[in-house]
Amino acid sequence: MPRPLICRRVAGQPGANVFKPAGRPLSDIEEIQLTFDELEALRLADLEGQYQEDAARKMGVSRQTFGNIVESARRKVADALVHGKALRIQGGVFIMMERHFICFACKHKWTIPYGTGRPGVCPGCHSSNIHRAPGDQGNAWAGGGGWAGRVGCGRRERRGGVQT
């Protein structure tokens, strides 16, 4: 029996979930599924140019696992480009990173997922004196702290793109 997958840390969702060749209806094109963790590996390795060891640490996996993920992702993207297939981004075992905030007026702490925008007021007292929690600085694509967990997906995560 294979080992269970460790949840991979993913920093954000893409702006679109399907990419296809222009001028052809999606119903006529074969689709390839690229998982969210594969997209994250491509982003870290190819878009940001990070070393595999650093990128693996951000995703919460070993360097070898990161190498396997990015190799699989590159193969799928190349297949889609060369053979004119659609690329659908969905699925995978991952944890969507969250941002942690604290209200300096009432000390209320809360989290929101990346990509939802900065909150304007505290949900507890409606003060605008809110800040990122200590240890959770940075932006959606640069990392920071506040991971939802490492092994065995927890409550506040997304599995396969569905809130659990």
C-alpha positions as CSV (number, residue, x, y, z in Angstrom):
1,M,0.0,0.0,0.0
2,P,1.4,3.4,-0.9
3,R,2.2,6.0,1.8
4,P,-0.5,8.6,2.3
5,L,0.3,12.0,0.7
6,I,1.3,14.9,3.0
7,C,-0.8,18.0,2.4
8,R,1.2,20.5,0.3
9,R,1.1,24.2,1.1
10,V,-0.4,26.3,-1.6
11,A,-0.2,30.1,-1.5
12,G,-3.1,31.1,-3.8
13,Q,-5.5,30.1,-6.5
14,P,-4.9,30.9,-10.2
15,G,-7.0,33.6,-11.9
16,A,-8.5,30.9,-14.2
17,N,-8.9,27.2,-13.8
18,V,-9.0,26.2,-17.5
19,F,-6.6,27.0,-20.3
20,K,-7.3,25.8,-23.8
21,P,-6.2,26.4,-27.4
22,A,-8.0,29.4,-28.9
23,G,-10.7,28.9,-31.5
24,R,-11.7,25.3,-30.4
25,P,-14.6,24.5,-28.1
26,L,-13.6,22.9,-24.8
27,S,-16.0,20.0,-25.5
28,D,-13.9,19.0,-28.5
29,I,-10.5,19.1,-26.7
30,E,-8.9,16.4,-24.5
31,E,-8.2,17.8,-21.0
32,I,-5.2,17.3,-18.7
33,Q,-5.6,17.8,-15.0
34,L,-2.9,19.9,-13.3
35,T,-3.3,19.8,-9.5
36,F,-3.0,22.9,-7.3
37,D,0.2,21.6,-5.8
38,E,1.7,21.0,-9.2
39,L,0.8,24.6,-10.2
40,E,2.3,25.9,-7.0
41,A,5.5,23.9,-7.7
42,L,5.7,25.5,-11.2
43,R,5.1,28.9,-9.7
44,L,7.9,28.6,-7.2
45,A,10.4,26.9,-9.4
46,D,9.9,28.4,-12.8
47,L,8.1,31.8,-12.2
48,E,10.0,32.8,-9.1
49,G,13.2,30.8,-9.9
50,Q,13.6,29.4,-6.4
51,Y,15.9,26.6,-5.7
52,Q,14.2,23.3,-5.2
53,E,15.2,23.0,-1.5
54,D,13.7,26.5,-0.7
55,A,10.6,25.8,-2.7
56,A,10.1,22.4,-1.1
57,R,10.3,24.0,2.4
58,K,7.6,26.5,1.4
59,M,5.4,23.7,0.3
60,G,6.1,21.6,3.3
61,V,7.5,18.6,1.4
62,S,10.9,17.1,0.9
63,R,13.2,18.3,-1.9
64,Q,12.8,14.9,-3.7
65,T,9.0,15.1,-3.5
66,F,9.1,18.7,-4.8
67,G,11.3,17.5,-7.7
68,N,8.7,14.8,-8.5
69,I,5.8,17.3,-8.3
70,V,7.5,19.9,-10.6
71,E,8.6,17.2,-13.1
72,S,5.0,15.9,-13.3
73,A,3.7,19.4,-13.7
74,R,6.1,20.3,-16.5
75,R,5.3,17.1,-18.4
76,K,1.6,17.9,-18.2
77,V,2.0,21.5,-19.4
78,A,4.3,20.4,-22.2
79,D,1.8,17.7,-23.3
80,A,-1.0,20.3,-23.3
81,L,1.0,22.8,-25.3
82,V,2.5,20.4,-27.8
83,H,-0.7,18.4,-28.5
84,G,-3.2,21.2,-28.2
85,K,-5.0,19.9,-25.1
86,A,-6.9,21.8,-22.5
87,L,-5.3,22.2,-19.1
88,R,-7.7,22.1,-16.1
89,I,-6.3,23.2,-12.7
90,Q,-8.1,21.2,-9.9
91,G,-7.6,18.7,-7.2
92,G,-4.7,17.5,-5.2
93,V,-4.0,17.2,-1.5
94,F,-3.2,20.7,-0.3
95,I,-3.6,23.3,2.4
96,M,-4.5,26.8,1.3
97,M,-2.4,29.2,3.3
98,E,-4.2,31.6,5.4
99,R,-3.4,35.1,6.6
100,H,-3.6,35.8,10.4
101,F,-4.8,39.2,11.7
102,I,-5.0,40.8,15.1
103,C,-7.1,43.8,16.2
104,F,-5.0,46.2,18.3
105,A,-8.1,47.7,19.9
106,C,-9.8,44.5,21.3
107,K,-7.0,41.9,20.7
108,H,-9.4,39.7,18.6
109,K,-7.5,37.3,16.3
110,W,-8.8,35.7,13.1
111,T,-7.7,34.2,9.9
112,I,-8.7,34.6,6.3
113,P,-7.6,32.7,3.2
114,Y,-5.2,34.3,0.8
115,G,-6.8,36.0,-2.2
116,T,-9.8,37.4,-0.3
117,G,-8.4,40.9,0.1
118,R,-7.4,42.7,3.3
119,P,-10.2,43.1,5.8
120,G,-11.2,46.7,6.5
121,V,-12.4,46.3,10.1
122,C,-12.2,43.8,13.0
123,P,-15.1,41.4,12.9
124,G,-15.2,41.6,16.8
125,C,-15.3,45.3,17.5
126,H,-15.3,46.9,14.0
127,S,-12.2,48.9,14.7
128,S,-9.9,49.7,11.7
129,N,-6.8,49.3,13.9
130,I,-6.0,45.8,12.5
131,H,-2.6,44.4,11.5
132,R,-1.1,41.1,10.3
133,A,-0.3,38.9,13.3
134,P,3.4,38.7,14.4
135,G,5.1,36.0,12.4
136,D,2.6,36.3,9.5
137,Q,4.2,39.0,7.4
138,G,4.4,39.0,3.7
139,N,2.0,38.5,0.8
140,A,0.1,35.7,-0.8
141,W,2.9,34.7,-3.2
142,A,5.9,35.3,-0.8
143,G,4.9,33.0,2.0
144,G,5.2,34.1,5.6
145,G,4.0,32.2,8.5
146,G,0.5,31.0,9.5
147,W,0.4,27.6,7.8
148,A,-2.8,25.6,8.5
149,G,-0.7,22.5,9.4
150,R,1.7,20.1,7.9
151,V,0.8,16.5,8.1
152,G,-2.7,15.2,7.6
153,C,-4.9,17.9,6.4
154,G,-6.7,19.8,9.2
155,R,-10.1,21.5,9.5
156,R,-9.3,24.8,7.7
157,E,-7.9,23.6,4.5
158,R,-8.9,22.8,1.0
159,R,-8.7,19.3,-0.3
160,G,-9.0,19.1,-4.0
161,G,-10.2,22.7,-4.1
162,V,-13.3,22.0,-1.9
163,Q,-13.6,23.6,1.5
164,T,-13.7,21.0,4.2
